[in-house]
Amino acid sequence: MDKGFMYTFEDEKIIEYMKLSTEDKLKWLAEINEFAVMVLNDREKDFREKLRACEI
């Protein structure tokens, strides 16, 4: 992998997440996005978007 980033999760965390309902997973995702919008400054948001687009 030349660009972007990579991370790992413990098997237990993956299994725990898999047990959540679709509604709970979407609620969790919405909460994480809302939190990121509140706490990241413009430079950090730009950096995040470049990571997502594999530009860096």
C-alpha positions in Angstrom: 0.0 0.0 0.0 1.7 3.2 -1.2 -1.0 5.7 -0.1 -3.7 6.0 2.5 -3.5 4.2 5.8 -4.1 0.9 7.5 -5.2 -0.2 10.9 -6.2 -3.5 12.6 -8.9 -4.6 15.1 -8.9 -7.4 17.6 -11.2 -10.3 16.6 -13.3 -9.7 19.7 -14.1 -6.1 18.6 -15.0 -7.3 15.1 -17.3 -10.0 16.5 -18.9 -7.4 18.9 -19.5 -5.0 15.9 -21.0 -7.9 13.8 -23.6 -8.5 16.5 -25.0 -4.9 16.2 -28.2 -4.4 14.2 -28.0 -2.4 11.0 -29.8 0.4 12.7 -27.2 0.5 15.5 -24.3 0.4 13.0 -25.7 3.3 11.1 -26.4 5.3 14.3 -22.8 4.7 15.4 -21.5 5.8 12.0 -23.6 9.0 12.1 -22.4 9.8 15.7 -18.8 9.4 14.6 -19.2 11.6 11.6 -21.0 14.3 13.7 -18.2 14.2 16.3 -15.6 14.5 13.6 -17.3 17.5 12.1 -17.4 19.2 15.5 -13.9 18.6 16.6 -11.7 18.7 13.4 -10.4 22.0 12.1 -10.4 22.7 8.4 -6.8 21.6 7.9 -7.6 18.2 9.6 -10.8 17.8 7.6 -8.8 18.4 4.4 -6.2 15.9 5.5 -8.9 13.3 6.2 -10.4 13.8 2.8 -7.0 13.4 1.1 -6.5 10.1 2.9 -9.9 8.9 1.8 -9.2 9.8 -1.8 -5.7 8.1 -1.5 -4.1 11.3 -2.5 -1.5 11.0 0.3 
